[in-house]
Amino acid sequence: MFKALFIHKTEAGYRTELRDLDDADLPEGDVTVRVDYSTINYKDGLAITGKAPVVRSFPMVPGIDFAGTVESSRHARWQVGDRVILNGWGVGETHWGGLAGKARVKGDWLVALPPALSPRQAMAIGTAGYTAMLCVMALEKHGIRPDAGEILVTGASGGVGSVAISLLSKLGYAPVASTGRLTEEAYLKSLGAVSVIDRATLGNAGKPLQKERWAGAIDTAGSHTLANVCASVRYGGAVAACGLAQGMDFPASVAPFILRGITLYGIDSVMAPGAVREAAWSRLAEDLPIDRLEALATEIGLAEAIKAGANILEGRIRGRLVVDVKR
């Protein structure tokens, strides 16, 4: 037996609870993993609370991430005892996920845990940090070098933003943190932010073309925030967009694209090919300062994850939440 968060939907409504399950309850898959740690991302909060239709199949065990050890395998790549990570692939949405003591998945979805990282550290990074790395890699691929100027990071106090600031700072960039929680200024500067701005300056409708300020940007908000970010990126710059915390809409103008030649990169972490995932995790193991990783991570037990799901949607969570599924 093992414990799991369990979501079910009936005529009485949507409910998430802690439940005991056993191996026979697990879904189809060719690898069974003993989960050591999982995490709570924004999407997990949506799934746990039912605030958005993230879960597409019921009943469901949420959790889009996990790190653990292979317990049994019919997949050619994985052997008993291998340490692995999973991010995305619809896990926690259409296939049972990682907020449980065990998971059974397709072996093709797994990535080897880098030797330099422990399972707990991997989940302190999680999909949020893996997404942040994909964003940084997109800016690098665009040719934006550390000496190009300031890089704006929106939603800076959250998981993606916190890891992005840490990565950018370690790589020599000058990240500027945009947040709705200015009380977190000391925390954000401890991660490497050179300055902190109020997200309110970006959150409302703005001019289609604004003063050029940012060499590049990483955006987790979407909506008016993303439109204003694009409008203030310098000539030839780029924005990596990976979130929709403010909204799915994009009320923007073509002006920054055709008059300043900026580029908007869409960052997908869910279905990214295996080679891209492996490259991102290799970079994270090398480039993310472990001391800063510890500073941005808070550990909770599985029983606390339901409340944490609501808190992350309400913007009450700083950095990353690591879930010890054994307690």
C-alpha positions, 0 to 999 in steps of 0.5 A: 500500500502507498498513499496518493492524492486522489481526485474524483468527480461525481454529481456531488462535485470535484474532490481531492483527498488523500487515499491509500492505494496499491500496485493493482490500482496503478494504470498501464505502463512499462515502468513502475517507479517508487516515487521519492519526491514530487512537487507542486507547480501552478498546473498542479494547483489548478488540478488539485483545486479544480479551478481549471479543467486541467484533469481530463480523465477521472479518477486521477492522481495529480502531479506533473513531476516526480523523481524516484527509483525504478522498481520494475521495468519492461522497457529496454532502457530502464533497469531496476534501481535506476534513478529517474525524473519525469516532467509533463507528458500529460501525467497528472492530467490524462495519466496518473501522476507523481503525488503518490508513493508510486507511479507507473508510466511509459519508459519513453517519458523518463529522463535519467536523474543527473548524478550531480542531483539528488531526487529532492534537488531534482524536485526542488527544480521540477517542471518550473525549473526545467521550464526556466532552463528551456527559456534560458536556452531559447534566449541563448540560441537567439544570440543574447549574450550576458553583456547585451543588457538587462533580462526581465523575468516576470512572475519572479517570486514563483517557481519558474521566475526564481529558478530563471533569476538564479540561472541567469545570474550564474551565467553572467546575465543581469536579471530584473525581477518583476513581482507583485510581492515587493516584500520579496525584494531581498529574497529575489536579490539573494537569487541574483536579481539586479533590481526589482520592479512592481508587476503593476507597471506591466499588468494593464493595457499599454502603448503598442511600442514603448521605450526600449529597455530589455535585451530579452525577457522570460514571461510567465504571465501572458495577457497584458504583461506579455504585450507590454514586455514585447513592446519594451524589448530592444531591437532584435531582442527576444521573449521566451513565453511559458506561462499564463498566470495573468491570462491566455489572451495576448492583446498586443500589436505587431509593431515590436515585431515588424519595427524592432525585429523582436522574436517571441519564443513559445516554450513548451515543457510538456511534450518537448522531445527527449533530447531537449529534456536531457540537454535541459537537465544536464544544464540544470545540474551544471549551471544552477547554484545548489545553495540558491536552489536550497534557498528557494525550496520549501519541503512539505508532506503529501498531506499538506499538498491539497492546501498548497495547491490553493496557496500557489494559485493565490500567489502565496508561495515563494519559490518551489514546493518539494513534496516528500510523498513518504509523509 
